Amino acid sequence: MLSEKMLARLNEQIALEFESANLYLQMSAWCLAHGLDGCGRFLREHSQEEMGHMFRLFDYVNETGAQAVLRALEAPRHEYGSVREVFEATFEHERFITGKINELVDTAFAEKDYSTFNFLQWYVSEQHEEEALFQRVLDLVELVGSDGKGLFHLDREIGKLRTPGPGTEAAPAG
């Protein structure tokens, strides 16, 4: 059975994962509106992955006999100055989420909720992969550039990336 504190923290993480999905979907729309189909497709896939993270938490809470409680979400930012700004924002957001996952793990440990502690290890691994993926994207932005012909190649290369699951590396589409 989940403590009230653990349940509140898990419900907050459910909301954060849902917000992440909305943020990446909105970023996808920005990219598509700016002719960046590869980046748009990549971010839409990542939005779907974030929904999977949300549902995984949602199911866990309900399986414990507690109730997942959803809250209203604010509309995500929808304007960016460049594709570089989009991906800098994704990287910073993933770092924020990593911090939240670490806080959740700390709470589970402090509450001696070892079942939840064990469940959260998947998220710890996932966040490592997420940060590595978006660092790779930022490295591509730096290497290829995000203006002129570089933008065309950048969009194509990002469009080839696939979002990894834990224990895998970001791999080009094949």
N, C-alpha and C positions, 0 to 999 in steps of 0.2 A: 504494500500500500504506500502511496506517495504521501510525503508530508505536505502540509499546506505550502510551505516555502518552495519545495521542489516542484510542486504542481504549478505554482505561480511562475516560476522561472521557465519551466517547459512550455507553458502557454505563451509566455513572452517570446520564446525562441520560435514557436510556431508562427507568430506574427512577423518576426524578423525574416523568416524564410519566405513567407508570403510576400512581404515587402521587397525582398531581393528579386523574386520572380517578376513582380510588377516593374521594378526598376529596369531589369534587363530587357523586358519586353518593350518598355518605352524607349530604351536606348536602341533597340532593334528598329523601331519605327523611325527614329531620327536618322539612323544609317540608311534605311531604305529610301527615305525622303530625299536623301543627299546622293542617291545613286550608288550607294555602297552595299550592293546585294550580298557579297560574301560576308561582310561584317554583320549585316542585318540577320542573315541566316544563322551565323555563329551565335549571336546574342539571343536569338529566339530559342535555339536549342538549349542554351544555357539557362534561359528562363524556365523552360520545361524541366530541366534538371533540378532547379531550385524548388519547383512545385513538388517534385519527388521527395526532396528533403523535408518539405513541410508535411507531406502526407505520412512519411515515415515517423515523424514525431507525433503527429495527430493519432496515428494508429497505436503507437506505443502508449501514449497517455490513456487512451480508451481501453487498451488491453489490460492495464493495471487496475481497472475498475473505477478509475477517476473519469472526469469529463474534460475533454479539450474544449476550450472556450475561445472563440474567435473575437477579434475586435475590428473596428473600422480602421481602414488604412487611408493614409493621405495619398493624394496623387503624387507620383514621382516627378522629379525634374524632367522636363521635356526639351529643353534647348541647350545646345552645346556649341562651342566655338569651332571645334575641330574633332576629328576622329581621335587624335591624341588625347584631347580632353576627356572624351568618352572612356577610353581605356585607362587613363589615369584614375578616373572616378571609379571604375570597376575594381581596380587594384586596391584602392583605399577602402572601398566598401568591403572587399573580401578580408582585408586586415581587421576591419571593425568587427566583422562576423567571427573571425578567429578569436578575437578577444572575448566575445560573448560566449562562444563555445567553451573557452577556457574557464570562464566564470561559472558556467553551468557544471562543468566537471568538478570544479572546486566545491560547489554547493553539494553535489552528489556525494563527494568524499566526506565533507564535513557532516552531512546528515547520515552518514554510514549507510547510504542507499547504494549498495554495491551492484545491484541489478541495473540501476540507471547508470551508474558509473561505467559498467561494462557496455551497456547500450551506446553510450556517448563516445566510446572509443572509435567507432566508425566515423563520427563527425570530426574527430581530431585528425584522423587520416585524410578525410575528405578535404578539410580546410588546408592542409599542407599541399594537396594536389591543386586546389583552387588557386592558392597564392602562386604556386609555381607556374600554372597555366597563364595567369594574367601577367606575371613577370615576363614570361616568354613572349606574350603579345607585345608588351612594352618594348622588349628587346627588338622585336621585328619592326616596330614603329621607328625606333632609333636607327636601325640598320638600313631599312628600305626608304624611310622618309614618308612624310604624309602630305606631300604636295606634288603637283605635276604628275609626271609618269610614275613617280614613287607611290603615289596614292593608288593608282591602278594596280600595281604589283602588290602593295600592302593588302588591298581588299581581296585580291585573288588568294594570297597566302593565308590570310585569316579565314577565308571561306573554306579552306582545306582542313583547318583544325577541327578536331572533335573534342567535346568535353569529356575528360576521363572520369572513371570511377576510382575509388580508392585502390591503391596498389598498381595503378597503370600510369603510363606517361601520356601526355597529350600527343596524339598521333595524327599525321596527315590522313585525310580521307584517301581511301585507296580503291 
